[in-house]
């Protein structure tokens, strides 16, 4: 079992190109069955917010390839 805080501390990496996407900012949970539907990589502000904010990345749970000690591997399509 894993706490949400432990889950959020892991880096998220796309296995198709090895790019680090960031860390989990939020989780989408189905309140009917209690299952995680998606993880959300929070957009980070750029240069103190002067140039806007990057878009959030929504990754469906089915796209998670592996959850490791320090990293979550995902496949973006």
C-alpha positions in Angstrom: 0.0 0.0 0.0 1.1 3.6 -0.7 0.1 6.9 0.7 -0.9 9.7 -1.7 1.9 11.8 -0.4 4.4 9.1 -1.3 2.8 8.8 -4.8 3.1 12.6 -5.4 6.8 12.7 -4.6 7.7 10.4 -7.5 8.9 11.8 -10.8 6.7 10.9 -13.9 8.7 9.9 -17.0 7.3 9.1 -20.5 8.8 5.7 -21.6 8.5 6.5 -25.3 11.1 9.3 -25.2 12.6 9.3 -21.6 11.3 12.8 -21.0 10.6 13.8 -17.4 7.1 15.2 -17.3 7.1 16.4 -13.7 5.4 15.2 -10.6 1.8 14.5 -9.7 -0.1 17.6 -8.8 -3.5 15.9 -8.4 -5.4 12.6 -8.8 -8.8 12.1 -10.4 -10.7 9.6 -8.4 -14.1 7.9 -9.3 -16.1 8.6 -6.2 -18.6 5.8 -7.0 -16.0 2.9 -7.0 -13.0 4.7 -5.3 -10.6 3.9 -8.1 -8.0 6.3 -9.5 -9.1 7.3 -13.0 -6.1 9.5 -13.9 -3.1 11.3 -12.5 -2.6 15.0 -13.3 0.8 16.5 -13.8 0.6 20.1 -12.6 1.6 22.9 -14.9 4.5 24.9 -13.6 4.7 28.7 -13.8 7.5 30.1 -16.0 9.8 33.0 -15.0 7.8 34.0 -11.9 4.6 33.7 -13.9 5.4 36.4 -16.4 5.0 34.2 -19.4 1.9 32.3 -18.3 1.5 28.8 -17.1 2.1 25.4 -18.8 -0.9 23.2 -19.4 -1.6 20.4 -17.0 -1.1 16.9 -18.3 -3.9 14.4 -17.7 -2.6 10.8 -17.8 -5.3 8.0 -17.7 -4.5 5.2 -15.2 -4.4 2.7 -18.0 -1.3 4.6 -19.4 0.8 3.9 -16.3 3.4 1.3 -17.3 5.2 0.9 -13.9 5.3 2.5 -10.5 8.8 2.2 -9.1 10.7 3.3 -6.0 11.4 6.8 -7.3 9.6 7.1 -10.6 6.3 6.4 -12.4 6.7 5.3 -16.0 3.9 6.3 -18.3 3.2 5.9 -22.0 1.6 9.0 -23.6 -0.2 8.5 -26.8 
